[in-house]
């Protein structure tokens, strides 16, 4: 079914009203009453499940309808498909007060597993989890009738221990440990047989069963595992597969008695010399407690899987299964060694050989992750050099496999789960952050949540500036990665002559052009330290312009503001004056050098604006220390038009922090230079020449400029006449036809009101200095927020007195 068709069916299902649903349920009940399990009943149950599953609010069924679904589920003659659908519907409406199922409703284990899944969906309202758990344990202990199988209970057991691990007592855990050992290690090595009738494992045998094979077709040399191949399987072989599938969860839940210290050393000395990939059951092994014996047999099982994975599979499906089993086996070995460190030496010898065998094959890249996890946790104890593993993991794999969604997710998860250890012991973790960002650039929507958590671990003072540039260049990285993939799949004659004077017509041509090659290579770099950014960034943006509307790039651009917020939150915790100066310079520079996506620029400027104020508050000296760059930025009228919000915040910061109260190096000369630059700018945007164009900037820009000029004048009172003269000209500007046609009336009134207030304050210079330029100890927000203190009242009274009898803003 197409996506459009699926969406249409979902919408139709959501539109069905309750009354119509009840009628539909009555029809289904009639079909079930007649024991009609044909196509019509099957289709009707599928439709009912869809209606219930896709509706956000809980759909209610009648008590009679629920009882009919329950009885049909437990009826022995019901078909498997009908039973599965009945259970799925009952789970969807759970928790439900009308449910009457119990753990003893039937004996068939396949049906019981469905009944148990419904009971567990009830949410333990009537102690269902305990009842189900105890019934599963009892069934595992018992001998089932002919034709019944315990393997259907494993998903239920897995769910039970997830919901309530404490539900099993020590005796029950030991019993299951013993069962697991038997199923893991002692399953039959003969194939099952096809029976003529009476079920899979019953009836007369048609021929003598043959031995189990390996994936390469050879006869199995040792005990049965999930990688053993046969035409048919016995019950204990199926149990072997199911135990392996839930072994990791079981060990994490019930195998956590960690063995360390002298006991582990003594045990490891006696066992460490035994490097056999497969070990037979021994007398000493059988004397171990159930938990320790399960660990030992589980390790033997994993070693056997690793040995089997070295065989060349005949079928591709078996080759994929080999890789999946390798991943699970290494994770299991890691858990076993965490719980009993005496196994570390034995496991390491095997994993070192495995790594040497697969590290050159990218098809096994996902296996490298659990191996690296193992080395990270246990290499120090085993005194094993592991730097080569980490170097391969962080330098070789991301550039080759960034587009593999599964590998990308697992790689980032690995980094998140081990970020503390990686940060402390693996230099490549932070050194190769550009490689990690490739995953984010290519899979932005899927990995943004993970990177929000991971990014703080990657940010250190040494690479903070380069990290900021890299985050801002993330959409460019997405574009370059796309071009790189297209270049690899498109034929290209490297010996063909290149016209260096001819500008490339596409990003693909630019990627192959020697003049632009260095820019692309910088974006694709794998390690930090090659420089914070590149000089010709605007040129790179030009040649990538044909990709600006690609959906993957637009999605990536949407994540950058979120990551920038995380970045600045982290940096503000350790930034000193030197770093803050560098950051402010980057903000000024990169505000004009962003990938040409309008929404992206707007959002980045918004983050720049808020974070500039945070940086200035942390280090007010930055205004004086970067006065040259700030004057250059503020003296450019086009900065108002292209980045108005950011520009306004810079002007506000100048007015707030350019003061001797924050920096004793703030001289009258510096204040005057800033004043003259902002005065010329304000004059430029408010002049009323006949040729002057209609104002294109927000009135807020003018009010902030007026306020900042007044603040600077209050700190150098020789400038007061100049700003007063300018403020007196605001009324003609505000009442001009050009302004009236552009600004709303309330905006014009705000301009006039602000000019009037500032004029009144500047008429009393001493008060103006206190209000507009308070010292640090008097700059408490309470002065401006609390109407019960005397300052706001004094300001209002003064304004009324000065305005009485004369107009402060002549027109």
Residue pairs with C-beta under 8 A, 6 or more apart in sequence:
1 9
9 50
10 50
10 54
13 47
13 50
13 51
13 54
13 55
14 54
14 55
16 24
16 51
18 59
18 60
21 51
21 59
21 61
22 61
22 62
24 44
24 47
24 48
24 51
25 48
25 61
25 62
25 65
26 62
26 65
27 44
28 41
28 44
28 45
28 48
28 65
28 68
29 64
29 65
29 68
31 40
31 41
31 44
32 41
32 68
32 69
32 71
32 72
33 68
35 75
35 77
37 78
37 79
37 82
41 82
42 81
42 82
42 85
45 82
45 85
45 86
45 89
46 85
48 89
49 85
49 88
49 89
49 92
51 59
52 59
52 89
52 92
52 93
53 92
58 93
59 92
59 93
60 93
61 69
61 93
63 98
66 90
66 93
66 96
66 98
66 99
67 98
67 100
69 86
69 89
69 90
70 86
70 90
70 99
70 100
70 101
72 78
72 82
72 83
72 86
73 83
73 86
73 87
73 90
73 101
73 111
73 114
73 115
73 118
74 101
74 105
74 106
74 111
74 115
76 106
76 108
78 86
80 110
83 111
83 114
84 114
86 114
87 114
87 115
87 117
87 118
90 96
90 99
90 101
90 118
90 121
91 117
91 118
91 121
94 118
94 121
94 122
94 123
95 121
95 122
95 123
95 125
96 122
99 118
99 122
101 115
101 118
101 119
102 119
102 131
103 112
103 115
103 116
103 119
103 131
103 132
103 134
103 135
104 135
105 115
106 112
106 115
107 145
107 148
108 148
109 139
109 144
109 148
109 149
109 150
109 152
109 153
110 149
110 152
112 135
112 139
112 152
112 153
113 152
113 153
113 155
113 156
116 132
116 135
116 136
116 153
116 156
117 155
117 156
117 159
119 128
119 131
119 132
120 128
120 129
120 132
120 156
120 159
120 160
120 163
122 128
124 130
124 163
124 164
129 160
129 163
129 164
129 167
130 164
130 167
132 156
132 160
133 157
133 160
133 161
133 164
133 167
133 168
134 167
136 153
136 156
136 157
136 160
137 168
137 172
137 175
137 176
139 150
139 153
140 150
140 153
140 157
140 175
140 176
140 179
141 175
144 150
146 199
146 201
146 202
147 198
147 199
147 201
147 202
149 201
149 235
149 238
150 239
151 235
151 238
151 239
151 242
154 242
154 243
154 245
154 246
157 246
158 246
158 249
160 167
161 167
161 168
161 249
161 250
161 253
161 254
162 249
165 253
165 254
168 176
168 254
173 254
173 290
173 291
174 289
174 290
174 291
175 290
176 250
177 254
177 290
177 291
177 293
177 294
178 290
178 293
180 243
180 247
180 250
180 294
180 297
181 290
181 293
181 294
181 297
183 236
183 239
183 240
183 242
183 243
184 240
184 243
184 244
184 247
184 294
184 297
184 298
184 301
185 223
185 281
185 297
185 300
185 301
186 223
186 236
186 281
187 223
187 224
187 234
187 236
187 237
187 239
187 240
188 212
188 224
188 234
188 236
188 237
189 211
189 212
189 220
189 223
189 224
189 228
190 209
190 210
190 211
190 212
190 234
191 209
191 210
191 211
191 212
191 230
191 231
191 232
191 233
191 234
192 200
192 201
192 209
192 230
192 231
192 232
192 233
192 234
192 237
193 205
193 206
193 207
193 209
193 232
194 206
194 231
194 232
195 201
195 202
195 203
195 204
195 205
195 206
196 203
196 204
196 206
197 203
201 234
201 235
209 232
210 230
211 219
211 220
212 219
212 220
212 224
212 228
212 229
212 230
212 237
213 219
213 220
213 228
213 229
213 230
214 220
214 221
214 227
214 228
214 229
214 308
214 311
215 227
215 229
215 308
215 311
215 312
215 313
215 314
215 315
215 318
215 319
215 321
215 322
216 311
216 312
216 313
216 314
217 229
217 314
218 311
220 228
222 278
222 304
223 278
223 304
224 237
224 240
225 240
225 244
225 301
225 304
225 305
225 308
225 325
226 240
226 241
226 244
226 305
226 321
226 325
227 305
227 308
227 309
227 318
227 321
227 322
227 325
228 237
228 308
229 318
230 237
244 301
244 328
247 298
247 332
248 328
248 331
248 332
248 335
251 294
251 295
251 298
251 332
251 335
251 336
251 339
252 335
254 291
255 291
255 294
255 295
255 335
255 336
255 339
256 339
257 291
257 339
258 338
258 339
258 340
258 341
259 267
259 339
259 340
259 341
259 342
260 341
263 342
264 340
264 341
264 342
265 342
267 340
267 342
268 341
268 342
268 343
268 344
268 345
271 342
271 343
271 345
271 346
272 342
272 345
272 346
274 346
275 346
275 349
275 350
277 303
277 304
277 306
277 307
277 350
278 300
278 303
278 304
278 307
279 300
285 293
285 296
285 297
286 293
288 296
292 340
295 336
295 339
295 340
295 343
296 343
298 332
298 336
299 332
299 333
299 336
299 343
299 346
299 347
301 329
302 329
302 330
302 332
302 333
302 336
303 350
305 325
305 326
305 329
306 326
306 329
306 350
306 354
308 322
308 325
309 322
309 323
309 325
309 326
309 354
310 357
311 322
313 319
313 321
313 322
323 363
323 364
323 366
323 367
326 354
326 364
326 367
327 366
327 367
327 369
327 370
330 351
330 354
330 367
330 370
330 371
330 373
330 374
331 370
331 373
333 343
333 347
333 351
333 374
334 370
334 373
334 374
334 377
334 378
336 343
336 347
337 343
337 344
337 347
337 374
337 377
337 378
338 377
341 378
341 381
344 378
344 381
344 382
345 382
347 374
347 378
348 378
348 379
348 382
348 384
351 371
351 374
351 375
352 384
354 367
354 371
355 368
355 371
355 389
358 364
358 367
358 368
359 368
359 392
362 397
362 400
362 401
365 397
365 400
365 401
365 404
365 407
366 406
366 407
366 410
368 389
368 392
368 393
368 397
369 393
369 410
369 411
369 414
371 389
372 389
372 390
372 393
372 414
373 414
373 418
375 384
375 386
375 389
375 390
376 386
376 390
376 418
376 421
376 422
376 425
376 426
377 421
378 384
379 385
379 386
390 426
390 428
390 429
391 428
393 428
394 426
394 428
394 429
394 431
394 432
394 435
394 436
395 428
395 432
395 435
395 526
395 527
397 407
397 411
398 411
398 432
398 435
398 436
398 438
398 439
398 526
399 435
399 438
399 524
399 526
401 407
401 408
402 408
402 438
402 439
402 441
402 442
402 481
403 442
403 481
403 485
405 443
405 446
408 439
408 442
408 443
408 446
408 447
409 443
409 446
409 447
409 450
411 436
411 439
412 436
412 439
412 447
412 450
412 451
412 454
413 450
415 422
415 429
415 436
415 454
415 457
416 450
416 453
416 454
419 429
419 454
419 457
420 457
422 429
422 457
423 429
423 430
423 457
429 457
429 458
430 457
430 458
430 460
430 463
430 528
431 527
431 528
431 529
432 526
432 527
432 528
433 458
433 463
433 467
433 470
433 528
434 470
434 525
434 526
434 527
434 528
435 526
435 527
436 454
436 458
437 470
437 471
437 474
437 477
438 477
438 481
439 447
440 447
440 448
440 451
440 474
440 556
440 559
441 474
441 475
441 477
441 478
441 481
441 556
442 478
442 481
442 552
444 474
444 478
444 552
444 555
444 556
444 558
444 559
445 555
445 559
448 559
448 562
448 563
451 559
451 563
452 562
452 563
452 566
455 563
455 566
455 567
455 570
456 566
456 570
458 467
459 467
459 567
459 570
459 571
461 574
461 575
461 579
463 528
463 529
464 571
464 575
464 579
464 583
465 532
465 579
465 582
465 583
465 586
466 528
466 529
466 531
466 532
466 533
467 528
467 567
468 564
468 567
468 583
468 586
468 590
469 532
469 533
469 586
469 590
470 477
471 560
471 563
471 564
471 567
472 560
472 564
472 590
472 594
472 604
473 523
473 533
473 537
473 595
474 556
474 557
474 559
474 560
474 563
475 553
475 556
475 557
475 560
475 595
475 597
475 600
476 523
476 540
476 541
476 544
476 595
477 523
477 524
477 556
478 550
478 552
478 553
478 556
479 507
479 544
479 547
479 550
479 553
479 595
480 511
480 520
480 523
480 524
480 544
481 524
482 547
482 550
482 552
482 553
483 507
483 508
483 511
483 520
483 544
483 547
484 511
484 520
484 524
486 508
487 508
487 511
487 512
490 508
492 512
498 513
498 514
500 514
500 515
504 510
504 513
504 516
504 543
506 546
507 543
507 544
507 545
507 546
507 547
510 516
510 520
510 543
510 544
511 517
511 520
516 539
516 540
516 543
518 534
519 534
519 536
519 537
519 539
519 540
520 540
522 530
522 531
522 534
523 540
532 586
534 540
537 593
538 593
541 593
541 595
541 596
544 595
545 596
547 553
548 595
548 596
548 597
553 595
553 597
554 597
557 595
557 597
557 599
557 600
558 599
558 600
558 603
560 600
560 603
560 604
561 603
561 604
561 606
561 607
564 604
564 607
564 611
565 607
565 611
568 607
568 611
568 614
571 579
571 583
572 614
572 615
572 618
575 583
575 615
575 618
575 619
576 619
577 619
577 621
577 622
577 625
580 615
580 618
580 619
580 622
581 619
581 622
581 625
581 626
583 615
584 612
584 615
584 616
584 622
584 626
584 629
585 626
585 629
587 608
587 611
587 612
587 646
588 626
588 629
588 630
588 633
591 605
591 608
591 639
591 643
591 646
592 639
592 642
592 643
594 600
594 601
594 604
601 643
605 643
605 645
605 646
606 645
608 646
608 649
609 645
609 646
609 648
609 649
610 649
612 646
612 649
612 650
612 653
613 649
613 652
613 653
615 622
616 622
616 623
616 653
616 656
616 657
620 657
620 662
620 663
621 662
621 663
621 665
622 657
623 630
623 653
623 654
623 657
623 658
623 662
623 663
623 666
624 658
624 663
624 665
624 666
624 670
627 670
627 673
627 674
630 650
630 654
630 674
631 673
631 674
631 677
633 639
633 647
633 650
634 647
634 650
634 651
634 654
634 674
634 677
634 678
634 681
635 677
635 680
635 681
637 681
637 684
637 685
639 647
640 647
640 681
640 685
640 697
640 701
641 696
641 697
644 697
644 698
644 701
647 701
648 698
648 700
648 701
648 704
651 678
651 701
651 704
651 705
651 708
652 704
652 707
652 708
654 674
654 678
654 708
654 712
655 704
655 707
655 708
655 709
655 711
655 712
656 711
657 663
658 666
658 670
658 671
658 674
658 712
658 715
659 666
659 715
659 773
660 666
660 715
661 773
661 774
661 775
661 776
661 779
662 776
668 716
671 712
671 715
671 716
671 719
672 716
672 719
674 712
675 709
675 712
675 713
675 716
675 719
675 722
675 723
678 705
678 708
678 709
678 712
679 709
679 722
679 723
679 726
681 705
682 702
682 705
682 706
682 709
682 726
683 726
685 695
685 697
685 701
685 702
686 695
686 702
686 729
686 730
686 733
688 732
688 733
688 736
688 738
692 738
693 738
694 738
694 741
694 742
695 738
695 739
695 742
695 743
699 743
699 747
699 748
699 750
699 751
702 751
703 750
703 751
703 754
706 723
706 726
706 727
706 730
706 754
706 755
706 758
707 754
707 758
707 772
709 719
709 723
709 726
710 723
710 727
710 758
710 761
710 762
710 768
710 772
711 772
711 773
712 719
713 719
713 720
713 722
713 723
713 762
713 768
714 720
714 761
714 762
714 765
714 768
714 769
714 772
714 773
715 769
715 773
717 765
717 769
720 762
720 765
720 768
723 758
723 762
724 759
724 762
724 763
727 755
727 758
727 759
727 762
727 809
728 759
728 809
728 810
730 751
730 752
730 755
730 809
731 752
731 755
731 809
731 810
731 811
732 811
733 739
734 743
734 748
734 751
734 752
735 748
735 811
739 748
740 748
743 751
752 809
755 809
756 799
756 803
756 808
756 809
757 799
759 808
759 809
760 798
760 799
760 802
760 803
760 808
761 767
761 768
761 771
761 772
761 795
762 768
763 802
763 808
764 798
767 798
770 778
771 791
771 795
774 783
782 789
783 789
783 791
783 792
784 792
786 792
787 793
802 808
